[in-house]
Amino acid sequence: MSVERMAEHVDGLRWFKSSYSGSDGGNCVEVATSLDAVYVRDSKAVGGGPVLRVGRGEWAAFVALAVE
């Protein structure tokens, strides 16, 4: 499994959150993708919070299980 907590801010990524997320903040995560990984962060800690880096294969397996 390739999951890594990124200590530094990841620049150059386009972040998005689910259309089901409300506009009032709440408990949401944002996701960005690159060629080899998916990045996840807390939507309330955009400026400098931790970022989780997950391999694309692991992310696909997670999503497949989440939609069952």
SULGI-V438435 format. One record per residue. RES is the residue in one small letter. PSI is psi in whole degrees, -180 to 180 (999 if undefined). Layout:
res,psi
RES,PSI
RES,PSI
This chain:
res,psi
m,136
s,90
v,132
e,134
r,122
m,128
a,-32
e,162
h,138
v,112
d,159
g,8
l,149
r,110
w,144
f,159
k,166
s,146
s,-13
y,-12
s,139
g,167
s,-2
d,15
g,-103
g,-161
n,85
c,157
v,156
e,151
v,143
a,153
t,152
s,-175
l,-34
d,0
a,164
v,136
y,139
v,137
r,162
d,129
s,-17
k,-12
a,46
v,-42
g,-29
g,18
g,173
p,152
v,134
l,127
r,125
v,137
g,150
r,-37
g,-42
e,-38
w,-43
a,-40
a,-41
f,-49
v,-41
a,-41
l,-32
a,-28
v,-2
e,999
